[in-house]
Amino acid sequence: MTTFETMDLQTAAAYLGAKTETISQLARKGELPGAQIGKGWIFLREDVLDFLRKRIAAETEKRRATKDSEDDAFRKEDRSPQPVAVLKTRTRRHAPPLLPGIPPTAHYHR
């Protein structure tokens, strides 16, 4: 004889790390198998695990496909060397103005 472990809405939400309203919406849309008995929802533990496995697989595949397309786009880009900005240092072109009372050699040193 097979026994099934059941979960209520709060337990399923805690198990999946989600809010009860999110789990309730998933159940109402039929994405998460469950039965509404009276005002409460009942889920089989195996159904919750299957839902989670499928969701993980789908989202992982989506991330992989996105990464692969980004990698392909990078490989197809023109990889010719791009000009590099050169920082120029400022140099004085003129001697600073002379200040009264200070000899010219004290103002400007090269």
LUMLUM-228095 format. One record per atom (N, C-alpha, C): residue number from 1; residue in three letters; atom name; x, y, z. Coordinates in nm, 3 decimals, m for minus. Example, Ala and Ser with C-alpha at 12.3 -4.5 7.8 and 13.67 -1.06 7.14 Angstrom:
// residues 2
{n=1; res=ALA; atom=N; X=1.319; Y=m0.569; Z=0.780}
{n=1; res=ALA; atom=CA; X=1.230; Y=m0.450; Z=0.780}
{n=1; res=ALA; atom=C; X=1.320; Y=m0.330; Z=0.780}
{n=2; res=SER; atom=N; X=1.285; Y=m0.225; Z=0.708}
{n=2; res=SER; atom=CA; X=1.367; Y=m0.106; Z=0.714}
{n=2; res=SER; atom=C; X=1.290; Y=0.003; Z=0.787}
// end
This chain:
// residues 110
{n=1; res=MET; atom=N; X=0.083; Y=m0.118; Z=0.000}
{n=1; res=MET; atom=CA; X=0.000; Y=0.000; Z=0.000}
{n=1; res=MET; atom=C; X=0.088; Y=0.125; Z=0.000}
{n=2; res=THR; atom=N; X=0.056; Y=0.220; Z=m0.088}
{n=2; res=THR; atom=CA; X=0.133; Y=0.343; Z=m0.099}
{n=2; res=THR; atom=C; X=0.067; Y=0.452; Z=m0.015}
{n=3; res=THR; atom=N; X=0.149; Y=0.522; Z=0.061}
{n=3; res=THR; atom=CA; X=0.096; Y=0.635; Z=0.138}
{n=3; res=THR; atom=C; X=0.148; Y=0.764; Z=0.076}
{n=4; res=PHE; atom=N; X=0.066; Y=0.864; Z=0.074}
{n=4; res=PHE; atom=CA; X=0.102; Y=0.993; Z=0.018}
{n=4; res=PHE; atom=C; X=0.108; Y=1.097; Z=0.129}
{n=5; res=GLU; atom=N; X=0.215; Y=1.172; Z=0.128}
{n=5; res=GLU; atom=CA; X=0.226; Y=1.280; Z=0.224}
{n=5; res=GLU; atom=C; X=0.159; Y=1.403; Z=0.163}
{n=6; res=THR; atom=N; X=0.073; Y=1.466; Z=0.241}
{n=6; res=THR; atom=CA; X=0.003; Y=1.584; Z=0.191}
{n=6; res=THR; atom=C; X=0.054; Y=1.709; Z=0.262}
{n=7; res=MET; atom=N; X=0.031; Y=1.821; Z=0.194}
{n=7; res=MET; atom=CA; X=0.070; Y=1.952; Z=0.248}
{n=7; res=MET; atom=C; X=m0.048; Y=2.047; Z=0.232}
{n=8; res=ASP; atom=N; X=m0.064; Y=2.134; Z=0.329}
{n=8; res=ASP; atom=CA; X=m0.162; Y=2.239; Z=0.311}
{n=8; res=ASP; atom=C; X=m0.094; Y=2.358; Z=0.242}
{n=9; res=LEU; atom=N; X=m0.166; Y=2.464; Z=0.218}
{n=9; res=LEU; atom=CA; X=m0.114; Y=2.579; Z=0.145}
{n=9; res=LEU; atom=C; X=0.007; Y=2.641; Z=0.214}
{n=10; res=GLN; atom=N; X=0.000; Y=2.658; Z=0.345}
{n=10; res=GLN; atom=CA; X=0.110; Y=2.718; Z=0.420}
{n=10; res=GLN; atom=C; X=0.236; Y=2.630; Z=0.416}
{n=11; res=THR; atom=N; X=0.218; Y=2.499; Z=0.428}
{n=11; res=THR; atom=CA; X=0.332; Y=2.408; Z=0.427}
{n=11; res=THR; atom=C; X=0.397; Y=2.405; Z=0.290}
{n=12; res=ALA; atom=N; X=0.314; Y=2.401; Z=0.184}
{n=12; res=ALA; atom=CA; X=0.367; Y=2.401; Z=0.047}
{n=12; res=ALA; atom=C; X=0.442; Y=2.532; Z=0.020}
{n=13; res=ALA; atom=N; X=0.388; Y=2.643; Z=0.067}
{n=13; res=ALA; atom=CA; X=0.453; Y=2.773; Z=0.047}
{n=13; res=ALA; atom=C; X=0.587; Y=2.776; Z=0.120}
{n=14; res=ALA; atom=N; X=0.590; Y=2.728; Z=0.242}
{n=14; res=ALA; atom=CA; X=0.716; Y=2.725; Z=0.318}
{n=14; res=ALA; atom=C; X=0.816; Y=2.631; Z=0.251}
{n=15; res=TYR; atom=N; X=0.768; Y=2.518; Z=0.201}
{n=15; res=TYR; atom=CA; X=0.854; Y=2.420; Z=0.135}
{n=15; res=TYR; atom=C; X=0.918; Y=2.479; Z=0.010}
{n=16; res=LEU; atom=N; X=0.842; Y=2.559; Z=m0.066}
{n=16; res=LEU; atom=CA; X=0.892; Y=2.619; Z=m0.189}
{n=16; res=LEU; atom=C; X=0.956; Y=2.756; Z=m0.166}
{n=17; res=GLY; atom=N; X=0.947; Y=2.806; Z=m0.045}
{n=17; res=GLY; atom=CA; X=1.006; Y=2.937; Z=m0.015}
{n=17; res=GLY; atom=C; X=0.931; Y=3.049; Z=m0.083}
{n=18; res=ALA; atom=N; X=0.799; Y=3.038; Z=m0.090}
{n=18; res=ALA; atom=CA; X=0.717; Y=3.138; Z=m0.158}
{n=18; res=ALA; atom=C; X=0.605; Y=3.185; Z=m0.065}
{n=19; res=LYS; atom=N; X=0.539; Y=3.290; Z=m0.106}
{n=19; res=LYS; atom=CA; X=0.425; Y=3.340; Z=m0.029}
{n=19; res=LYS; atom=C; X=0.304; Y=3.250; Z=m0.056}
{n=20; res=THR; atom=N; X=0.215; Y=3.243; Z=0.041}
{n=20; res=THR; atom=CA; X=0.096; Y=3.159; Z=0.025}
{n=20; res=THR; atom=C; X=0.011; Y=3.206; Z=m0.092}
{n=21; res=GLU; atom=N; X=0.003; Y=3.335; Z=m0.115}
{n=21; res=GLU; atom=CA; X=m0.076; Y=3.388; Z=m0.227}
{n=21; res=GLU; atom=C; X=m0.019; Y=3.341; Z=m0.361}
{n=22; res=THR; atom=N; X=0.112; Y=3.336; Z=m0.373}
{n=22; res=THR; atom=CA; X=0.176; Y=3.288; Z=m0.496}
{n=22; res=THR; atom=C; X=0.140; Y=3.142; Z=m0.521}
{n=23; res=ILE; atom=N; X=0.147; Y=3.060; Z=m0.418}
{n=23; res=ILE; atom=CA; X=0.115; Y=2.917; Z=m0.431}
{n=23; res=ILE; atom=C; X=m0.033; Y=2.900; Z=m0.464}
{n=24; res=SER; atom=N; X=m0.117; Y=2.981; Z=m0.402}
{n=24; res=SER; atom=CA; X=m0.260; Y=2.975; Z=m0.430}
{n=24; res=SER; atom=C; X=m0.289; Y=3.011; Z=m0.577}
{n=25; res=GLN; atom=N; X=m0.221; Y=3.112; Z=m0.628}
{n=25; res=GLN; atom=CA; X=m0.239; Y=3.150; Z=m0.770}
{n=25; res=GLN; atom=C; X=m0.192; Y=3.039; Z=m0.863}
{n=26; res=LEU; atom=N; X=m0.077; Y=2.979; Z=m0.833}
{n=26; res=LEU; atom=CA; X=m0.026; Y=2.869; Z=m0.915}
{n=26; res=LEU; atom=C; X=m0.124; Y=2.752; Z=m0.916}
{n=27; res=ALA; atom=N; X=m0.184; Y=2.723; Z=m0.802}
{n=27; res=ALA; atom=CA; X=m0.281; Y=2.613; Z=m0.792}
{n=27; res=ALA; atom=C; X=m0.409; Y=2.648; Z=m0.869}
{n=28; res=ARG; atom=N; X=m0.458; Y=2.771; Z=m0.855}
{n=28; res=ARG; atom=CA; X=m0.580; Y=2.812; Z=m0.926}
{n=28; res=ARG; atom=C; X=m0.561; Y=2.808; Z=m1.077}
{n=29; res=LYS; atom=N; X=m0.440; Y=2.843; Z=m1.125}
{n=29; res=LYS; atom=CA; X=m0.411; Y=2.840; Z=m1.269}
{n=29; res=LYS; atom=C; X=m0.383; Y=2.699; Z=m1.319}
{n=30; res=GLY; atom=N; X=m0.366; Y=2.604; Z=m1.228}
{n=30; res=GLY; atom=CA; X=m0.340; Y=2.466; Z=m1.267}
{n=30; res=GLY; atom=C; X=m0.193; Y=2.436; Z=m1.291}
{n=31; res=GLU; atom=N; X=m0.105; Y=2.530; Z=m1.261}
{n=31; res=GLU; atom=CA; X=0.038; Y=2.507; Z=m1.279}
{n=31; res=GLU; atom=C; X=0.094; Y=2.415; Z=m1.170}
{n=32; res=LEU; atom=N; X=0.039; Y=2.426; Z=m1.052}
{n=32; res=LEU; atom=CA; X=0.078; Y=2.340; Z=m0.940}
{n=32; res=LEU; atom=C; X=m0.041; Y=2.251; Z=m0.907}
{n=33; res=PRO; atom=N; X=m0.026; Y=2.120; Z=m0.925}
{n=33; res=PRO; atom=CA; X=m0.138; Y=2.030; Z=m0.897}
{n=33; res=PRO; atom=C; X=m0.179; Y=2.035; Z=m0.751}
{n=34; res=GLY; atom=N; X=m0.306; Y=2.046; Z=m0.728}
{n=34; res=GLY; atom=CA; X=m0.358; Y=2.048; Z=m0.592}
{n=34; res=GLY; atom=C; X=m0.510; Y=2.039; Z=m0.597}
{n=35; res=ALA; atom=N; X=m0.570; Y=2.022; Z=m0.483}
{n=35; res=ALA; atom=CA; X=m0.716; Y=2.015; Z=m0.473}
{n=35; res=ALA; atom=C; X=m0.762; Y=2.114; Z=m0.368}
{n=36; res=GLN; atom=N; X=m0.869; Y=2.184; Z=m0.402}
{n=36; res=GLN; atom=CA; X=m0.925; Y=2.276; Z=m0.304}
{n=36; res=GLN; atom=C; X=m1.038; Y=2.202; Z=m0.232}
{n=37; res=ILE; atom=N; X=m1.016; Y=2.182; Z=m0.105}
{n=37; res=ILE; atom=CA; X=m1.115; Y=2.113; Z=m0.023}
{n=37; res=ILE; atom=C; X=m1.165; Y=2.215; Z=0.077}
{n=38; res=GLY; atom=N; X=m1.292; Y=2.250; Z=0.059}
{n=38; res=GLY; atom=CA; X=m1.348; Y=2.359; Z=0.139}
{n=38; res=GLY; atom=C; X=m1.279; Y=2.488; Z=0.097}
{n=39; res=LYS; atom=N; X=m1.225; Y=2.559; Z=0.193}
{n=39; res=LYS; atom=CA; X=m1.155; Y=2.684; Z=0.163}
{n=39; res=LYS; atom=C; X=m1.004; Y=2.665; Z=0.153}
{n=40; res=GLY; atom=N; X=m0.955; Y=2.546; Z=0.182}
{n=40; res=GLY; atom=CA; X=m0.812; Y=2.522; Z=0.183}
{n=40; res=GLY; atom=C; X=m0.764; Y=2.437; Z=0.067}
{n=41; res=TRP; atom=N; X=m0.637; Y=2.448; Z=0.040}
{n=41; res=TRP; atom=CA; X=m0.574; Y=2.369; Z=m0.066}
{n=41; res=TRP; atom=C; X=m0.495; Y=2.254; Z=m0.004}
{n=42; res=ILE; atom=N; X=m0.495; Y=2.141; Z=m0.073}
{n=42; res=ILE; atom=CA; X=m0.416; Y=2.025; Z=m0.032}
{n=42; res=ILE; atom=C; X=m0.329; Y=1.985; Z=m0.151}
{n=43; res=PHE; atom=N; X=m0.201; Y=1.962; Z=m0.123}
{n=43; res=PHE; atom=CA; X=m0.105; Y=1.924; Z=m0.227}
{n=43; res=PHE; atom=C; X=m0.035; Y=1.795; Z=m0.186}
{n=44; res=LEU; atom=N; X=m0.005; Y=1.711; Z=m0.283}
{n=44; res=LEU; atom=CA; X=0.077; Y=1.594; Z=m0.257}
{n=44; res=LEU; atom=C; X=0.223; Y=1.637; Z=m0.262}
{n=45; res=ARG; atom=N; X=0.300; Y=1.588; Z=m0.168}
{n=45; res=ARG; atom=CA; X=0.442; Y=1.624; Z=m0.162}
{n=45; res=ARG; atom=C; X=0.513; Y=1.594; Z=m0.294}
{n=46; res=GLU; atom=N; X=0.484; Y=1.480; Z=m0.355}
{n=46; res=GLU; atom=CA; X=0.546; Y=1.442; Z=m0.482}
{n=46; res=GLU; atom=C; X=0.509; Y=1.539; Z=m0.593}
{n=47; res=ASP; atom=N; X=0.384; Y=1.588; Z=m0.594}
{n=47; res=ASP; atom=CA; X=0.343; Y=1.686; Z=m0.695}
{n=47; res=ASP; atom=C; X=0.418; Y=1.818; Z=m0.678}
{n=48; res=VAL; atom=N; X=0.438; Y=1.857; Z=m0.554}
{n=48; res=VAL; atom=CA; X=0.512; Y=1.981; Z=m0.527}
{n=48; res=VAL; atom=C; X=0.657; Y=1.964; Z=m0.572}
{n=49; res=LEU; atom=N; X=0.716; Y=1.849; Z=m0.544}
{n=49; res=LEU; atom=CA; X=0.854; Y=1.822; Z=m0.588}
{n=49; res=LEU; atom=C; X=0.864; Y=1.818; Z=m0.741}
{n=50; res=ASP; atom=N; X=0.766; Y=1.754; Z=m0.807}
{n=50; res=ASP; atom=CA; X=0.766; Y=1.749; Z=m0.953}
{n=50; res=ASP; atom=C; X=0.754; Y=1.889; Z=m1.012}
{n=51; res=PHE; atom=N; X=0.667; Y=1.971; Z=m0.954}
{n=51; res=PHE; atom=CA; X=0.652; Y=2.110; Z=m0.999}
{n=51; res=PHE; atom=C; X=0.785; Y=2.183; Z=m0.987}
{n=52; res=LEU; atom=N; X=0.850; Y=2.165; Z=m0.874}
{n=52; res=LEU; atom=CA; X=0.978; Y=2.233; Z=m0.850}
{n=52; res=LEU; atom=C; X=1.084; Y=2.184; Z=m0.948}
{n=53; res=ARG; atom=N; X=1.092; Y=2.054; Z=m0.970}
{n=53; res=ARG; atom=CA; X=1.190; Y=1.998; Z=m1.065}
{n=53; res=ARG; atom=C; X=1.169; Y=2.054; Z=m1.205}
{n=54; res=LYS; atom=N; X=1.045; Y=2.058; Z=m1.250}
{n=54; res=LYS; atom=CA; X=1.014; Y=2.109; Z=m1.384}
{n=54; res=LYS; atom=C; X=1.047; Y=2.258; Z=m1.394}
{n=55; res=ARG; atom=N; X=1.015; Y=2.332; Z=m1.291}
{n=55; res=ARG; atom=CA; X=1.041; Y=2.476; Z=m1.290}
{n=55; res=ARG; atom=C; X=1.192; Y=2.503; Z=m1.293}
{n=56; res=ILE; atom=N; X=1.266; Y=2.428; Z=m1.214}
{n=56; res=ILE; atom=CA; X=1.413; Y=2.443; Z=m1.212}
{n=56; res=ILE; atom=C; X=1.470; Y=2.409; Z=m1.349}
{n=57; res=ALA; atom=N; X=1.425; Y=2.300; Z=m1.409}
{n=57; res=ALA; atom=CA; X=1.476; Y=2.260; Z=m1.540}
{n=57; res=ALA; atom=C; X=1.446; Y=2.365; Z=m1.646}
{n=58; res=ALA; atom=N; X=1.323; Y=2.417; Z=m1.647}
{n=58; res=ALA; atom=CA; X=1.283; Y=2.516; Z=m1.747}
{n=58; res=ALA; atom=C; X=1.364; Y=2.646; Z=m1.732}
{n=59; res=GLU; atom=N; X=1.377; Y=2.694; Z=m1.609}
{n=59; res=GLU; atom=CA; X=1.450; Y=2.819; Z=m1.587}
{n=59; res=GLU; atom=C; X=1.599; Y=2.803; Z=m1.613}
{n=60; res=THR; atom=N; X=1.653; Y=2.686; Z=m1.580}
{n=60; res=THR; atom=CA; X=1.795; Y=2.661; Z=m1.607}
{n=60; res=THR; atom=C; X=1.819; Y=2.659; Z=m1.758}
{n=61; res=GLU; atom=N; X=1.732; Y=2.592; Z=m1.832}
{n=61; res=GLU; atom=CA; X=1.744; Y=2.586; Z=m1.978}
{n=61; res=GLU; atom=C; X=1.734; Y=2.727; Z=m2.039}
{n=62; res=LYS; atom=N; X=1.645; Y=2.807; Z=m1.986}
{n=62; res=LYS; atom=CA; X=1.629; Y=2.945; Z=m2.036}
{n=62; res=LYS; atom=C; X=1.757; Y=3.025; Z=m2.013}
{n=63; res=ARG; atom=N; X=1.817; Y=3.011; Z=m1.895}
{n=63; res=ARG; atom=CA; X=1.942; Y=3.083; Z=m1.866}
{n=63; res=ARG; atom=C; X=2.055; Y=3.034; Z=m1.958}
{n=64; res=ARG; atom=N; X=2.060; Y=2.904; Z=m1.979}
{n=64; res=ARG; atom=CA; X=2.164; Y=2.849; Z=m2.068}
{n=64; res=ARG; atom=C; X=2.146; Y=2.900; Z=m2.211}
{n=65; res=ALA; atom=N; X=2.023; Y=2.903; Z=m2.258}
{n=65; res=ALA; atom=CA; X=1.997; Y=2.951; Z=m2.394}
{n=65; res=ALA; atom=C; X=2.035; Y=3.098; Z=m2.407}
{n=66; res=THR; atom=N; X=2.004; Y=3.178; Z=m2.306}
{n=66; res=THR; atom=CA; X=2.040; Y=3.320; Z=m2.307}
{n=66; res=THR; atom=C; X=2.190; Y=3.335; Z=m2.307}
{n=67; res=LYS; atom=N; X=2.259; Y=3.258; Z=m2.224}
{n=67; res=LYS; atom=CA; X=2.405; Y=3.266; Z=m2.217}
{n=67; res=LYS; atom=C; X=2.467; Y=3.224; Z=m2.349}
{n=68; res=ASP; atom=N; X=2.414; Y=3.116; Z=m2.408}
{n=68; res=ASP; atom=CA; X=2.467; Y=3.069; Z=m2.536}
{n=68; res=ASP; atom=C; X=2.449; Y=3.172; Z=m2.646}
{n=69; res=SER; atom=N; X=2.333; Y=3.239; Z=m2.649}
{n=69; res=SER; atom=CA; X=2.310; Y=3.340; Z=m2.753}
{n=69; res=SER; atom=C; X=2.400; Y=3.461; Z=m2.730}
{n=70; res=GLU; atom=N; X=2.425; Y=3.497; Z=m2.604}
{n=70; res=GLU; atom=CA; X=2.517; Y=3.607; Z=m2.574}
{n=70; res=GLU; atom=C; X=2.659; Y=3.569; Z=m2.615}
{n=71; res=ASP; atom=N; X=2.698; Y=3.445; Z=m2.589}
{n=71; res=ASP; atom=CA; X=2.831; Y=3.398; Z=m2.629}
{n=71; res=ASP; atom=C; X=2.846; Y=3.400; Z=m2.781}
{n=72; res=ASP; atom=N; X=2.741; Y=3.356; Z=m2.852}
{n=72; res=ASP; atom=CA; X=2.745; Y=3.357; Z=m2.998}
{n=72; res=ASP; atom=C; X=2.758; Y=3.499; Z=m3.051}
{n=73; res=ALA; atom=N; X=2.682; Y=3.592; Z=m2.992}
{n=73; res=ALA; atom=CA; X=2.688; Y=3.731; Z=m3.036}
{n=73; res=ALA; atom=C; X=2.827; Y=3.787; Z=m3.013}
{n=74; res=PHE; atom=N; X=2.888; Y=3.752; Z=m2.901}
{n=74; res=PHE; atom=CA; X=3.023; Y=3.801; Z=m2.870}
{n=74; res=PHE; atom=C; X=3.123; Y=3.745; Z=m2.972}
{n=75; res=ARG; atom=N; X=3.109; Y=3.618; Z=m3.007}
{n=75; res=ARG; atom=CA; X=3.201; Y=3.558; Z=m3.104}
{n=75; res=ARG; atom=C; X=3.188; Y=3.621; Z=m3.242}
{n=76; res=LYS; atom=N; X=3.067; Y=3.665; Z=m3.276}
{n=76; res=LYS; atom=CA; X=3.043; Y=3.722; Z=m3.408}
{n=76; res=LYS; atom=C; X=3.084; Y=3.869; Z=m3.417}
{n=77; res=GLU; atom=N; X=3.105; Y=3.933; Z=m3.305}
{n=77; res=GLU; atom=CA; X=3.142; Y=4.075; Z=m3.305}
{n=77; res=GLU; atom=C; X=3.277; Y=4.094; Z=m3.373}
{n=78; res=ASP; atom=N; X=3.293; Y=4.213; Z=m3.431}
{n=78; res=ASP; atom=CA; X=3.421; Y=4.249; Z=m3.489}
{n=78; res=ASP; atom=C; X=3.520; Y=4.268; Z=m3.377}
{n=79; res=ARG; atom=N; X=3.626; Y=4.192; Z=m3.380}
{n=79; res=ARG; atom=CA; X=3.725; Y=4.201; Z=m3.273}
{n=79; res=ARG; atom=C; X=3.848; Y=4.279; Z=m3.315}
{n=80; res=SER; atom=N; X=3.833; Y=4.369; Z=m3.414}
{n=80; res=SER; atom=CA; X=3.948; Y=4.449; Z=m3.454}
{n=80; res=SER; atom=C; X=3.987; Y=4.541; Z=m3.339}
{n=81; res=PRO; atom=N; X=4.115; Y=4.571; Z=m3.327}
{n=81; res=PRO; atom=CA; X=4.159; Y=4.654; Z=m3.215}
{n=81; res=PRO; atom=C; X=4.092; Y=4.791; Z=m3.219}
{n=82; res=GLN; atom=N; X=4.047; Y=4.830; Z=m3.105}
{n=82; res=GLN; atom=CA; X=3.983; Y=4.960; Z=m3.091}
{n=82; res=GLN; atom=C; X=4.086; Y=5.062; Z=m3.044}
{n=83; res=PRO; atom=N; X=4.073; Y=5.187; Z=m3.090}
{n=83; res=PRO; atom=CA; X=4.168; Y=5.289; Z=m3.044}
{n=83; res=PRO; atom=C; X=4.158; Y=5.307; Z=m2.893}
{n=84; res=VAL; atom=N; X=4.270; Y=5.328; Z=m2.832}
{n=84; res=VAL; atom=CA; X=4.275; Y=5.346; Z=m2.688}
{n=84; res=VAL; atom=C; X=4.296; Y=5.494; Z=m2.661}
{n=85; res=ALA; atom=N; X=4.220; Y=5.547; Z=m2.570}
{n=85; res=ALA; atom=CA; X=4.234; Y=5.688; Z=m2.536}
{n=85; res=ALA; atom=C; X=4.368; Y=5.710; Z=m2.467}
{n=86; res=VAL; atom=N; X=4.437; Y=5.814; Z=m2.507}
{n=86; res=VAL; atom=CA; X=4.565; Y=5.847; Z=m2.448}
{n=86; res=VAL; atom=C; X=4.546; Y=5.972; Z=m2.364}
{n=87; res=LEU; atom=N; X=4.582; Y=5.961; Z=m2.238}
{n=87; res=LEU; atom=CA; X=4.572; Y=6.076; Z=m2.151}
{n=87; res=LEU; atom=C; X=4.693; Y=6.165; Z=m2.170}
{n=88; res=LYS; atom=N; X=4.668; Y=6.290; Z=m2.192}
{n=88; res=LYS; atom=CA; X=4.778; Y=6.384; Z=m2.210}
{n=88; res=LYS; atom=C; X=4.797; Y=6.460; Z=m2.080}
{n=89; res=THR; atom=N; X=4.923; Y=6.478; Z=m2.046}
{n=89; res=THR; atom=CA; X=4.951; Y=6.557; Z=m1.926}
{n=89; res=THR; atom=C; X=4.964; Y=6.703; Z=m1.968}
{n=90; res=ARG; atom=N; X=4.923; Y=6.787; Z=m1.880}
{n=90; res=ARG; atom=CA; X=4.929; Y=6.931; Z=m1.910}
{n=90; res=ARG; atom=C; X=5.071; Y=6.982; Z=m1.886}
{n=91; res=THR; atom=N; X=5.118; Y=7.059; Z=m1.978}
{n=91; res=THR; atom=CA; X=5.249; Y=7.123; Z=m1.961}
{n=91; res=THR; atom=C; X=5.230; Y=7.273; Z=m1.969}
{n=92; res=ARG; atom=N; X=5.315; Y=7.343; Z=m1.901}
{n=92; res=ARG; atom=CA; X=5.308; Y=7.489; Z=m1.907}
{n=92; res=ARG; atom=C; X=5.373; Y=7.536; Z=m2.035}
{n=93; res=ARG; atom=N; X=5.304; Y=7.621; Z=m2.103}
{n=93; res=ARG; atom=CA; X=5.358; Y=7.675; Z=m2.227}
{n=93; res=ARG; atom=C; X=5.423; Y=7.811; Z=m2.206}
{n=94; res=HIS; atom=N; X=5.386; Y=7.872; Z=m2.098}
{n=94; res=HIS; atom=CA; X=5.439; Y=8.005; Z=m2.069}
{n=94; res=HIS; atom=C; X=5.487; Y=8.008; Z=m1.924}
{n=95; res=ALA; atom=N; X=5.582; Y=8.090; Z=m1.900}
{n=95; res=ALA; atom=CA; X=5.630; Y=8.109; Z=m1.763}
{n=95; res=ALA; atom=C; X=5.521; Y=8.179; Z=m1.683}
{n=96; res=PRO; atom=N; X=5.510; Y=8.149; Z=m1.557}
{n=96; res=PRO; atom=CA; X=5.407; Y=8.216; Z=m1.476}
{n=96; res=PRO; atom=C; X=5.440; Y=8.365; Z=m1.464}
{n=97; res=PRO; atom=N; X=5.339; Y=8.444; Z=m1.437}
{n=97; res=PRO; atom=CA; X=5.365; Y=8.588; Z=m1.425}
{n=97; res=PRO; atom=C; X=5.458; Y=8.617; Z=m1.308}
{n=98; res=LEU; atom=N; X=5.536; Y=8.722; Z=m1.324}
{n=98; res=LEU; atom=CA; X=5.628; Y=8.762; Z=m1.218}
{n=98; res=LEU; atom=C; X=5.551; Y=8.836; Z=m1.110}
{n=99; res=LEU; atom=N; X=5.585; Y=8.805; Z=m0.988}
{n=99; res=LEU; atom=CA; X=5.523; Y=8.874; Z=m0.876}
{n=99; res=LEU; atom=C; X=5.617; Y=8.983; Z=m0.828}
{n=100; res=PRO; atom=N; X=5.562; Y=9.097; Z=m0.793}
{n=100; res=PRO; atom=CA; X=5.649; Y=9.206; Z=m0.749}
{n=100; res=PRO; atom=C; X=5.723; Y=9.170; Z=m0.620}
{n=101; res=GLY; atom=N; X=5.848; Y=9.206; Z=m0.614}
{n=101; res=GLY; atom=CA; X=5.928; Y=9.187; Z=m0.495}
{n=101; res=GLY; atom=C; X=5.994; Y=9.051; Z=m0.486}
{n=102; res=ILE; atom=N; X=5.967; Y=8.958; Z=m0.581}
{n=102; res=ILE; atom=CA; X=6.029; Y=8.826; Z=m0.579}
{n=102; res=ILE; atom=C; X=6.115; Y=8.815; Z=m0.703}
{n=103; res=PRO; atom=N; X=6.243; Y=8.777; Z=m0.689}
{n=103; res=PRO; atom=CA; X=6.329; Y=8.767; Z=m0.807}
{n=103; res=PRO; atom=C; X=6.275; Y=8.665; Z=m0.907}
{n=104; res=PRO; atom=N; X=6.297; Y=8.685; Z=m1.039}
{n=104; res=PRO; atom=CA; X=6.242; Y=8.597; Z=m1.141}
{n=104; res=PRO; atom=C; X=6.285; Y=8.452; Z=m1.128}
{n=105; res=THR; atom=N; X=6.400; Y=8.423; Z=m1.076}
{n=105; res=THR; atom=CA; X=6.445; Y=8.283; Z=m1.066}
{n=105; res=THR; atom=C; X=6.367; Y=8.204; Z=m0.963}
{n=106; res=ALA; atom=N; X=6.306; Y=8.270; Z=m0.867}
{n=106; res=ALA; atom=CA; X=6.229; Y=8.201; Z=m0.765}
{n=106; res=ALA; atom=C; X=6.092; Y=8.159; Z=m0.817}
{n=107; res=HIS; atom=N; X=6.048; Y=8.224; Z=m0.927}
{n=107; res=HIS; atom=CA; X=5.917; Y=8.194; Z=m0.983}
{n=107; res=HIS; atom=C; X=5.915; Y=8.070; Z=m1.071}
{n=108; res=TYR; atom=N; X=6.016; Y=8.054; Z=m1.149}
{n=108; res=TYR; atom=CA; X=6.007; Y=7.957; Z=m1.258}
{n=108; res=TYR; atom=C; X=6.129; Y=7.867; Z=m1.258}
{n=109; res=HIS; atom=N; X=6.106; Y=7.741; Z=m1.242}
{n=109; res=HIS; atom=CA; X=6.215; Y=7.644; Z=m1.246}
{n=109; res=HIS; atom=C; X=6.185; Y=7.541; Z=m1.354}
{n=110; res=ARG; atom=N; X=6.282; Y=7.523; Z=m1.439}
{n=110; res=ARG; atom=CA; X=6.266; Y=7.419; Z=m1.542}
{n=110; res=ARG; atom=C; X=6.369; Y=7.316; Z=m1.526}
// end
